[in-house]
Every structure is written in C-alpha cells, then in structure tokens.
Amino acid sequence: MPGRRLATAGVLALAVASLGCQKTAADCPAPPPIVCPEAGAPSFEGDVLPNVIVPVCQNCHAPAETEASVPLLTYQQIYGRIGTVFTDVFQQCSMPPSNAPVPLDAEQRQTLFDWYACGAPDSPPSDGGAGD
C-alpha cells in the first residue's frame, strides 16, 4: 500500500505542476481583427527573425534543443507552419509555453501578429513600404 500511495502522490504532483504551466486569459488576449497595419508589413528578415524567432522561439526550436524536431530557423520552415504558429501563439496560447526560457512580450507578439496579418512577407518591400 505505501508504494501505491507514493505513486498516487507522484501523479497528483505532476498534475498540479502541469497546471502551473497553463496560461490564463490575461496572459493570452484574443487576437485583434486580422488587418495589416497602415504603417506597413513587418518583414521576416528585418523584424520577425531578429526580434521574435531568434530571441524567443529558437531557445527550443533549434538543433540540439528540446523541440529540434520542429525547427523554426528559416523563413521556409516557419512559413510552412504559419497556420499552426498562428493557432499556437494567438488562439491556444500554447507557444511559447509559460515555462519557456524566454517569454513572448507584447511588442514581439504584435510584430508577429502584424507580420501574419500582412501576408507573412519574407523581405521588406523594395519601395520602402510606400503604397501597394
């Protein structure tokens, strides 16, 4: 019997610990309407990669990291998963998890959202973003 109680206590402890990793509604506000900002689209190359992907996502989604099987290193890798990225970050709020080494701050979240809303461009427009 003591072994069974210990096993039950262990399962209970894991369940409680996993609840601590869940995000609340305050941590994950509902995304605004998907509209590209008038200021223009952030680019992957100039905005998303250096300001969001490298400091936040690549802590786990890079070679030899915990999520190396889902690499997020290049435009092609991320663009190929753009729907999943949007769902995980903005609808389910499961990425990055609350126990991630580096959280996604409000500015990074907005950059990623604006990039998505503008069609997820790789490079900045050649005309500097003036007019479409």
Buried (B, 14 or more C-beta within 10 A) or exposed (E): EEEEEEEEEEEEEEEEEEEEEEBEEEEBEEBEEEEBEEEBBBBBEEBBBEBBBBBBBBBBBBEEBEBEEBBBBEBEEBEEBEEEBBBBBBEEBBBBEBEBEBBBEEEBBBBBBBBBBBEBBBEBEEEEEEEE
